[in-house]
Amino acid sequence: MSREQRLAEVFVELADTLVDEFDVIDLLHTLCERSVELLQADAAGLILADQRSMLHVMASTTEEAKLLELFVLQNDEGPCLDCYSTGQQMVNIDLNEVEERWPRFRAATIAAGYQSTHAIPLRLRGQVLGALNLFCADRTTLGDADVALGQALCDIATVGLLQERTVRQGALLAEQLQSALNSRIMLEQAKGVLSERAGINVNDAFTLIRAYARRNRQQLHAVAGAIIDGTITSSDLT
């Protein structure tokens, strides 16, 4: 498959938000995964603001990326926060060159095995919903075309979030994001429960949960709740 064909598939995948089964959490995880794939990153994490403008980690491709994003929020330091506050891209950041600007973020990210990072806003006109952070094991440089592609992927996801508001007959975006946050918390609990019950790591647990949800056309939060209360067992997923 050519790169052009793959790009077309990804854009269709991210734009398909008008179906009844549209799942916000799944959309955000898909954005992270496709950004890693197409922009040659090694991991990604995504933060969104709730109705009180508090930022939360909503999706990541690895547990390490999630922990780094949590570290950013807890320490109020890092390029994705600058990206969110300004609405501007923060790309091609060599971590060896930013010790004075983000010392704690730099140390934590290098300790996790990354040498460069990029942050791209989820924005529509003057409204910024969050930011996507890409982590690279090497000193990776994104060209203008790659930056434009990353922004296009984020823009499509942003439109999807806003479209969901319209589909729900004018419900406030902040309320919709809060609902997504609640779903994400339940999903994290379910990942931990399944990881312990099945003896697998949390990344594999999420893969099983997501595959089950898609296979049975259920939303992630519904599957997560059933795992937590025991209605769905680890054998059902595997």
C-alpha positions in Angstrom: 0.0 0.0 0.0 1.3 3.4 -0.9 1.7 6.2 1.6 -1.0 8.2 -0.2 -3.4 5.3 0.1 -2.6 4.9 3.8 -3.1 8.6 4.5 -6.5 8.4 2.8 -7.5 5.5 5.0 -6.4 7.3 8.2 -8.3 10.5 7.3 -11.4 8.5 6.7 -10.9 6.6 9.9 -10.6 9.8 12.0 -13.4 11.5 10.1 -15.9 8.7 10.7 -17.6 10.3 13.8 -21.2 10.5 12.7 -22.1 6.8 13.4 -24.1 5.9 16.5 -21.2 4.0 18.0 -18.9 7.0 17.9 -16.6 6.7 20.9 -14.6 9.8 22.0 -11.9 7.8 23.9 -11.4 5.5 20.9 -11.0 8.5 18.6 -8.3 10.0 20.8 -6.4 6.7 21.0 -6.6 6.4 17.3 -5.2 9.9 16.8 -2.3 9.0 19.0 -1.6 5.7 17.2 -1.9 7.1 13.7 0.3 10.1 14.6 3.0 7.7 15.8 2.7 5.6 12.7 2.8 8.4 10.1 5.2 10.8 11.8 7.8 8.2 12.8 7.5 8.8 16.5 7.9 6.2 19.2 5.1 7.1 21.5 2.3 9.7 21.9 0.2 11.1 24.7 -2.8 13.5 24.5 -4.2 16.0 27.0 -7.6 17.7 27.0 -9.2 20.3 29.1 -12.4 19.7 31.1 -15.2 22.2 31.8 -13.1 23.9 34.4 -10.1 24.2 32.0 -8.2 21.6 34.0 -6.0 19.4 31.8 -6.2 15.6 31.9 -4.3 12.8 30.1 -6.9 11.3 27.9 -5.0 8.9 25.6 -1.5 7.5 25.1 0.1 4.7 23.0 2.2 3.4 25.9 2.2 3.4 29.6 5.5 5.3 29.6 3.9 8.1 27.5 1.0 8.3 29.9 3.3 8.7 32.9 5.3 11.4 31.1 2.1 13.3 30.4 1.0 13.0 34.0 4.5 14.2 35.1 4.0 17.3 32.8 0.7 18.1 34.4 1.9 17.5 38.0 5.0 19.7 37.5 3.3 22.3 35.3 6.2 22.1 32.8 6.7 20.9 29.2 6.2 21.8 25.6 2.6 20.4 25.4 1.6 22.9 28.1 3.1 25.7 26.1 1.4 24.4 23.0 -2.0 24.3 24.8 -1.7 27.8 26.3 -0.5 29.4 23.0 -2.3 27.3 20.4 1.0 27.1 18.6 2.9 24.0 17.4 6.1 23.2 19.5 8.0 20.9 17.2 11.6 19.6 16.6 12.5 20.1 20.3 15.9 18.6 21.0 15.9 17.7 24.7 19.6 18.4 25.0 18.9 22.0 24.2 16.1 22.9 26.6 17.5 22.3 30.1 16.9 25.8 31.2 13.4 26.0 29.8 12.0 22.7 31.0 14.6 21.1 33.3 12.3 18.6 35.1 10.5 17.6 31.9 13.8 17.2 30.1 15.2 15.0 32.8 12.1 12.8 33.0 11.8 12.4 29.2 15.5 11.5 28.7 15.2 9.0 31.6 12.3 7.4 29.7 14.6 6.9 26.7 13.5 9.8 24.4 15.8 12.4 22.8 13.3 14.7 21.0 9.6 15.7 21.2 6.9 17.5 19.3 3.6 19.1 20.5 0.7 19.8 18.2 -2.5 21.6 19.4 -6.1 20.4 19.0 -7.6 23.7 18.0 -10.3 25.2 15.9 -9.8 28.9 15.1 -9.2 30.5 18.5 -10.4 27.6 20.6 -7.8 25.2 21.9 -9.1 21.9 23.3 -5.8 20.2 24.1 -2.5 19.0 22.7 -0.9 16.0 21.3 2.7 15.2 22.4 5.0 12.9 20.3 8.1 11.3 21.8 11.0 10.1 19.8 13.9 7.9 20.8 16.2 9.7 18.3 16.7 13.3 17.5 13.8 13.4 15.0 13.2 16.4 12.8 9.8 17.0 11.3 9.7 18.8 7.9 7.1 21.3 7.0 5.0 18.6 5.2 5.1 16.3 8.3 4.1 19.2 10.6 1.2 20.0 8.3 0.2 16.4 8.3 0.3 16.2 12.1 -1.8 19.3 12.4 -4.3 18.0 9.9 -4.7 14.8 11.9 -5.3 16.9 15.1 -7.7 19.2 13.2 -9.8 16.3 12.1 -10.0 14.9 15.6 -11.0 18.4 16.9 -13.8 18.6 14.3 -14.9 15.2 15.4 -15.1 16.3 19.1 -17.1 19.4 18.1 -19.3 17.4 15.7 -20.2 15.1 18.6 -21.5 18.2 20.4 -23.8 18.9 17.4 -24.9 15.3 17.2 -25.9 15.5 20.8 -28.2 18.4 19.9 -26.1 21.2 21.2 -24.7 19.8 24.5 -21.8 21.8 25.7 -18.4 20.6 24.5 -17.1 20.9 28.1 -19.7 18.5 29.3 -18.9 16.0 26.6 -15.2 16.2 27.4 -16.1 15.7 31.1 -18.0 12.6 30.2 -15.0 11.4 28.2 -12.8 12.0 31.2 -15.1 9.9 33.4 -14.9 7.1 30.8 -11.1 7.3 30.7 -11.0 6.9 34.5 -13.2 3.8 34.3 -11.0 2.5 31.5 -7.8 2.9 33.5 -9.5 0.9 36.3 -10.5 -1.8 34.0 -7.0 -2.0 32.5 -5.6 -2.6 36.0 -8.2 -5.1 36.8 -7.7 -7.1 33.6 -4.0 -6.9 33.9 -4.1 -8.5 37.4 -6.7 -11.1 36.5 -5.1 -12.2 33.2 -1.4 -11.7 34.3 -0.7 -9.4 31.4 0.7 -5.8 31.1 -1.7 -2.8 31.0 -0.9 -2.1 27.3 -2.0 -5.6 26.3 -5.0 -5.3 28.6 -6.1 -2.2 26.7 -5.6 -3.9 23.4 -8.0 -6.7 24.5 -10.6 -4.3 25.8 -10.6 -2.2 22.7 -10.8 -5.3 20.4 -13.7 -6.7 22.4 -15.5 -3.3 22.3 -15.1 -3.0 18.5 -16.0 -6.6 17.9 -19.2 -6.4 19.8 -20.0 -2.8 18.9 -19.9 -1.5 22.4 -18.4 1.6 23.8 -15.2 1.4 25.8 -16.7 2.7 29.0 -19.4 0.1 28.9 -16.9 -2.8 28.4 -14.7 -1.3 31.1 -17.6 -1.2 33.6 -18.5 -4.8 32.8 -14.9 -5.9 33.4 -14.8 -4.1 36.7 -18.0 -5.7 38.0 -17.1 -9.1 36.6 -19.8 -9.3 34.0 -17.1 -9.7 31.4 -14.2 -12.0 32.4 -10.7 -12.2 31.1 -11.6 -15.4 29.2 -14.3 -13.6 27.4 -11.7 -11.1 26.1 -9.1 -13.6 25.1 
